[in-house]
């Protein structure tokens, strides 16, 4: 018996030989389960050639696959890299690679993809491994059939030495670069949070034309970045990605909130005057990223705990107009929102400063600070 893979040869320099092949998702799960596909990620073993697996990343990738199957969205995965540990036969027509049935393949790059595929395959087994998906057995069966039609590209290297394998792992990861957060938000069409943030950027009058989509830096021509607005939106509706509620309802409430906040905050940074905005960026917190993020958290309080209807948001946010937003306000340092530096007050965009400003906004607006009792707003049910 043999393992047969669709493959084409790839020429490599210095005598190295390889193939570009495809592996079906069931084949990946089977090879991992039977030990024929091996990930050398145990650093106490002499053949160590791979970083240790990150459980959180594997779980996130498995959810990405499951979400794609359920929604019908396409899956996008780069090829993995494997090292063939056995002799193989390539067919005369140059399309089929035959491996011995007991062949051994070592993963050089792509273990998170492999383990994620294996994990979602387990999740979809009827009446096994618990039910983290919340799906019925009938639903699982349908998704498992769809999973069986998917394939993953793989670059197969022919019998690399351990030193070569380690060098390849190093080179692949050395040249890999994660895209900037701004581009990840700007190009994303999958996340409901990002979709909502983009809709708000276009529909909220105070944001129109003033959201920076492709950079993490804000100039006087813009008010905030899409990344900041996305973070604020996530804080506003943390259950959005789980499908809790209708997107149109969230969008209507968020639009009402940001419109009310713009009406309450002083200085008019969303006006067409770049000079006004440039001055506020230097002298005030009204244009600071931490304010938009803190306001996102405050919106969640108003929506979730206080259950404030959209038409009453302007009244609740009126106290924002009475706050001294100047960076030189000594209250910011006292509250841990800013710190004194050699050249003036420094306001850092960190979780700590955002949390401190959020608590201050809760106090100023009279919003309940209780947590842990969140219930969906009945208005959206």
KAQUIDA-V786745 format. One record per pair of residues at least 24 apart in sequence whose C-alpha atoms are under 6 Angstrom apart, sorted by the first residue. I is the first residue (numbers start at 1). J is the second residue. Records with the same first field share a line. If there is no record, write none. Layout:
I = J  J
This chain:
1 = 101
2 = 99  100  101
3 = 98  99  101
4 = 97  98
5 = 96  97
6 = 95  96
7 = 95  96  97
8 = 95
17 = 158
18 = 156  157  158
19 = 155  156
20 = 154  155
21 = 153  154
22 = 152  153  154
23 = 151  152
24 = 150  151
25 = 148  150  151
26 = 148
29 = 118
36 = 104
37 = 105  106
38 = 106
39 = 106  107
49 = 166
58 = 112  116
61 = 116
62 = 116  120
79 = 153  154
80 = 109  110  154
81 = 108  109  154  155
82 = 106  107  108  156
83 = 156  157
84 = 157  158  159
85 = 159
108 = 169
182 = 214  215  216  227
183 = 214
186 = 213
192 = 241
194 = 230
197 = 229  230
204 = 255
206 = 270
220 = 274  277  278
221 = 274
232 = 293  296
235 = 296  297
236 = 296  297  299  300
253 = 310
256 = 310
260 = 314
264 = 318  320  321
265 = 320  321
266 = 321
283 = 326  327
284 = 325  326  327
285 = 325
290 = 349  354
294 = 354  358
304 = 377
319 = 365
